[in-house]
Amino acid sequence: MLKRRKAQRERLEETERAVRELEARVADLSDRVAAREAVLGALPDGIVLFSGSEQVVYANPAARDLFGRRFERAAELSPDALREVVRAAFTTTDPAETSFESGGRDVAARALGAGTDGAVVLVARDVTAERRLDRIRRDFVANASHELKTPVASILALAETLTGAAGSDRTAARRFLARLEDEANRLSHLVTDLLDLSRLEGEGGERSMVDLAEVVSDEAERLRGRAEAAEIRLVVEAPEPVRVSGSVGDLGLLVHNLLDNAIQYSPDGGEVRARVRVRDGRGEVRVSDTGTGIASRDLDRIFERFYRADPARSRATGGTGLGLSIVRHVAESHGGDVTARSVLGAGSTFIVRLPLAERRPR
């Protein structure tokens, strides 16, 4: 009797040990599953696992978001190209890829076999930003090539004409020489702006304490002769120092482009006014003109590279289409922004806001 009870007790203890070991394994497995779920759930890429019977075994939150709907089987996937890619992965060892649009986003998807039980994993990625950047780069190369081609073609044509006219008509030769100089200057300005823009997209100039009032005054003096030649009144309002942390060269480029643009589009006898002040805890440069103004439909795009609200006049005045893009890059690289206000036929105002330099304790 005692032996029987002892044996029962030992079996019970053995069972309890087995239960405890099983509970420990289950807890460990749960922790691992939770950890994997946390990792997969945090990924920006969508991940879907299909069983060999094409049933959804797992889908992370990003997948539901990218695909825009819930689904339980591969047959429920859309668009058709995505469904065909997943089905192809069930029958081949080679990864299958496609891309599609979902909710206004560009999505790239790749399906491949996962293990020996016929499972397939589908990985989807939002590539909207990457493709937008690729489009911007392609457009930039195309626009730059077009802009460079025009003055180069003009220079070649003028050079050929000048060669023929040099011996017979000196007046014509001088006229062609003047046009040749204009086109060469235009090409030089374009190359300079391209180099400035390329540098600004990489690393800006050396940073130091900069007085915006001094920068605006200096750039206004550099352009005063040009303004006076067009009988344009150039006014600077900078009653006190406005100090920011930045590159004096880059900020000078920003101000120069704004003033140059205002003078370029103002009629003879007009006025360009530059004002520097502290407003709402930020340094502000405001450049206003009495020029032709900008149509409301163009205001959102004028800071794009090579975008011209009035292409014919911009080329006639020697504009490269890059000045305002440079202004935006300088402002943003200094932690600020630039906005534009305009009334067609009544002038424009460009406002740059930059964070003030922090005062160091004495």
C-alpha positions in Angstrom: 0.0 0.0 0.0 2.8 2.3 1.0 4.7 1.4 -2.2 1.7 2.2 -4.3 1.2 5.6 -2.7 4.9 6.4 -3.1 4.7 5.4 -6.8 1.6 7.6 -7.3 3.3 10.5 -5.6 6.4 10.2 -7.7 4.3 10.0 -10.9 2.4 13.1 -9.7 5.6 15.0 -9.1 6.9 13.9 -12.5 3.7 15.1 -14.1 4.0 18.5 -12.3 7.6 18.9 -13.4 6.6 18.1 -17.0 3.8 20.7 -16.7 6.2 23.3 -15.4 8.6 22.6 -18.2 5.8 22.8 -20.7 4.6 26.1 -19.2 8.2 27.5 -19.3 8.5 26.5 -23.0 5.2 28.0 -23.8 6.2 31.2 -22.0 9.5 31.3 -23.9 7.7 30.7 -27.2 5.2 33.4 -26.4 8.0 35.8 -25.7 9.7 34.9 -29.0 6.5 35.3 -30.9 5.8 38.7 -29.2 9.4 39.8 -30.0 9.1 38.8 -33.7 5.6 40.4 -33.8 7.1 43.7 -32.4 9.9 43.7 -34.9 7.7 42.8 -37.9 5.0 45.2 -36.8 7.5 48.1 -36.6 8.8 47.6 -40.1 7.7 50.2 -42.7 7.6 47.4 -45.3 4.5 45.3 -45.7 5.1 41.6 -45.0 2.5 38.9 -45.8 3.1 35.1 -45.3 0.9 32.7 -47.3 0.6 29.0 -46.6 1.0 26.4 -49.3 -2.8 26.5 -49.7 -2.6 30.3 -50.5 -4.1 31.3 -47.2 -2.8 34.3 -45.3 -0.9 33.1 -42.2 0.4 36.5 -41.2 0.3 40.1 -42.3 1.9 43.0 -40.5 0.2 46.4 -40.0 2.2 48.0 -42.8 0.9 45.4 -45.3 -2.8 46.3 -44.5 -1.9 50.0 -45.0 0.0 49.6 -48.2 -2.5 47.2 -49.9 -5.4 49.3 -48.7 -7.7 46.4 -47.7 -7.9 43.2 -45.7 -7.6 39.8 -47.5 -7.4 36.2 -46.4 -6.3 34.5 -49.6 -3.9 35.2 -52.5 -6.9 35.1 -54.8 -8.2 38.3 -53.1 -5.2 40.4 -53.9 -5.4 43.4 -56.2 -4.4 44.6 -58.7 -4.1 41.6 -61.0 -0.4 42.0 -61.4 0.2 41.6 -57.7 -2.0 38.5 -57.5 -0.1 37.0 -60.5 3.2 37.7 -58.9 2.2 35.8 -55.7 0.8 32.9 -57.6 3.9 32.7 -59.7 6.0 32.4 -56.5 4.1 29.2 -55.5 5.3 27.5 -58.7 8.9 28.7 -59.1 11.9 29.3 -57.0 12.7 32.6 -58.6 11.5 35.8 -57.0 8.7 37.6 -58.8 8.4 41.4 -58.7 5.8 44.0 -59.7 4.8 47.6 -58.9 1.5 49.3 -58.6 -0.3 52.3 -57.2 -2.3 52.2 -54.0 -3.9 55.1 -52.3 -1.8 57.6 -54.3 1.4 55.9 -53.4 3.8 53.9 -55.6 4.4 50.4 -54.2 7.0 47.9 -55.2 6.3 44.3 -54.3 8.3 41.1 -54.4 7.2 37.5 -53.7 9.3 34.4 -53.2 9.2 31.0 -51.7 9.7 30.6 -48.0 10.6 27.1 -46.8 9.8 23.6 -48.1 6.1 23.5 -47.2 5.1 25.7 -50.2 4.8 28.9 -48.2 5.3 32.2 -50.0 6.3 35.5 -48.4 5.2 38.8 -50.0 7.2 42.0 -49.3 5.8 45.4 -50.3 7.6 48.7 -50.0 6.4 52.4 -50.4 8.7 53.8 -53.1 6.8 57.1 -53.7 9.6 59.3 -52.4 12.3 57.4 -54.2 10.5 57.6 -57.6 9.7 61.3 -57.0 13.4 61.9 -56.4 14.2 60.0 -59.6 11.7 62.1 -61.6 13.2 65.3 -60.1 16.7 64.2 -61.1 15.6 63.2 -64.7 13.7 66.5 -65.0 16.7 68.4 -63.7 19.1 66.8 -66.3 16.6 67.4 -69.1 16.0 71.0 -68.1 19.6 71.8 -67.5 20.5 70.2 -70.9 17.8 72.3 -72.6 18.9 75.5 -70.9 22.5 75.0 -71.7 21.8 74.1 -75.3 20.0 77.4 -76.1 22.9 79.8 -75.3 25.5 77.4 -76.7 23.6 77.2 -80.0 23.3 81.0 -80.1 27.0 81.4 -79.5 27.9 79.0 -82.3 25.5 80.7 -84.7 26.7 84.2 -83.8 30.4 83.1 -84.1 29.7 81.7 -87.6 27.9 84.9 -88.6 30.6 87.1 -87.2 33.2 85.2 -89.2 31.4 86.0 -92.4 30.6 89.6 -91.5 34.0 90.6 -90.1 35.5 91.5 -93.4 32.6 93.4 -95.0 30.4 95.0 -92.4 32.0 96.3 -89.2 28.8 97.6 -87.8 27.2 94.2 -88.2 30.2 92.6 -86.6 30.0 94.9 -83.6 26.3 94.0 -83.2 27.0 90.3 -83.4 29.8 90.7 -80.9 27.4 92.4 -78.4 24.9 89.6 -78.8 27.7 87.0 -78.5 28.8 88.6 -75.2 25.2 88.6 -73.9 24.8 84.9 -74.7 28.2 84.1 -73.1 27.2 86.0 -70.0 23.9 84.1 -69.9 25.7 80.8 -70.1 28.2 81.9 -67.4 25.3 82.8 -65.1 23.6 79.5 -65.7 26.7 77.5 -65.0 27.3 79.6 -61.8 23.8 79.0 -60.6 24.0 75.3 -61.3 27.3 75.1 -59.3 25.8 77.1 -56.4 22.7 74.9 -56.3 24.8 71.7 -56.4 27.0 73.0 -53.5 24.0 74.1 -51.4 22.4 70.6 -51.8 25.6 69.1 -50.4 27.2 71.2 -47.7 26.7 74.9 -47.2 29.4 77.5 -46.3 31.1 77.9 -43.0 28.8 79.0 -40.2 29.3 82.1 -38.0 27.3 84.9 -36.4 25.8 86.9 -39.3 24.0 90.3 -39.2 21.2 90.1 -41.8 20.9 93.9 -41.8 24.5 94.2 -42.9 24.1 91.5 -45.5 21.1 93.2 -47.1 22.8 96.6 -47.0 25.9 95.2 -48.7 24.0 93.4 -51.4 21.8 96.4 -52.1 24.9 98.5 -52.7 26.3 96.0 -55.1 23.1 96.2 -57.2 22.4 99.9 -56.7 24.1 100.9 -60.0 22.0 98.5 -61.9 18.8 99.8 -60.2 19.7 103.4 -60.9 20.4 102.6 -64.6 16.8 101.4 -64.8 15.6 104.4 -62.7 14.4 102.0 -60.0 14.4 103.3 -56.5 16.2 100.8 -54.2 15.3 101.3 -50.6 16.7 99.4 -47.6 15.1 99.5 -44.1 17.4 97.9 -41.6 17.2 100.0 -38.4 19.0 97.5 -36.1 21.1 94.4 -36.2 19.3 91.1 -36.8 21.8 88.3 -36.0 21.4 84.7 -37.2 23.8 81.8 -37.3 24.8 80.9 -40.8 27.0 81.3 -43.8 27.5 85.0 -44.7 28.3 83.9 -48.3 25.2 81.8 -48.7 22.9 84.4 -47.0 24.4 87.0 -49.3 23.5 84.8 -52.3 20.0 84.5 -51.0 19.6 88.3 -50.6 21.3 89.0 -54.0 18.9 86.7 -55.8 15.9 88.3 -54.2 17.0 91.8 -55.0 18.2 90.9 -58.5 14.9 89.2 -59.2 12.9 92.2 -57.9 14.9 94.7 -60.1 14.7 92.4 -63.1 10.9 92.3 -63.0 10.2 95.9 -62.0 9.4 98.5 -64.7 11.6 101.6 -65.2 10.8 104.1 -62.6 9.6 101.4 -60.1 10.6 100.7 -56.6 12.3 97.8 -54.8 12.2 97.8 -51.0 14.1 95.5 -48.7 13.2 95.4 -45.0 15.1 93.6 -42.2 13.6 93.1 -38.7 12.9 90.7 -35.9 9.3 89.5 -36.0 7.7 86.8 -33.8 11.1 85.7 -32.5 12.7 85.2 -35.9 14.8 87.2 -38.2 12.9 88.4 -41.3 14.0 89.7 -44.7 11.2 91.1 -46.8 11.8 92.1 -50.4 9.0 93.9 -52.2 8.7 95.3 -55.7 6.3 97.2 -57.9 6.8 94.8 -60.8 4.6 92.7 -63.0 3.5 90.3 -60.2 2.9 86.6 -60.4 -0.3 84.8 -61.2 -1.8 82.8 -58.2 -1.6 79.6 -60.2 2.2 80.0 -60.4 2.9 80.9 -56.7 3.2 77.3 -55.5 5.8 76.4 -58.2 8.1 79.5 -58.5 10.7 77.9 -56.2 11.1 74.9 -58.4 14.2 74.6 -60.6 13.9 76.2 -64.0 10.2 77.1 -63.4 9.3 80.4 -64.9 6.0 82.2 -64.5 6.8 84.1 -67.7 9.4 82.1 -69.7 9.6 84.6 -72.6 10.5 87.5 -70.3 12.8 85.5 -68.1 14.9 84.6 -71.0 14.8 88.1 -72.5 16.1 89.5 -69.2 18.8 86.8 -68.8 17.1 84.8 -66.0 18.3 81.3 -65.4 15.2 80.0 -63.7 17.3 78.9 -60.7 17.5 82.0 -58.5 14.4 81.4 -56.4 15.3 77.7 -56.0 18.7 78.8 -54.6 16.8 81.2 -52.2 14.7 78.3 -50.9 17.7 76.0 -50.4 19.6 78.6 -48.5 16.6 79.5 -46.3 15.9 75.8 -45.5 19.6 74.9 -44.9 19.5 77.7 -42.2 16.5 76.3 -40.5 14.1 78.8 -42.1 11.6 79.2 -44.9 10.6 81.5 -47.7 7.2 82.5 -48.9 5.8 84.7 -51.7 2.8 87.0 -52.0 1.8 88.6 -55.2 -0.9 90.4 -57.1 -0.7 90.2 -60.9 0.2 93.6 -62.3 0.8 95.1 -58.8 4.1 93.6 -57.7 5.4 90.8 -55.4 6.8 90.3 -51.9 9.2 87.6 -50.8 9.5 86.9 -47.1 12.4 84.9 -45.7 12.3 83.9 -42.0 15.3 82.5 -40.2 15.9 81.5 -36.5 17.8 84.1 -34.5 21.2 83.2 -33.2 21.3 82.1 -29.6 22.9 84.6 -27.3 25.8 83.2 -25.4 25.9 83.9 -21.6 28.6 86.4 -20.6 
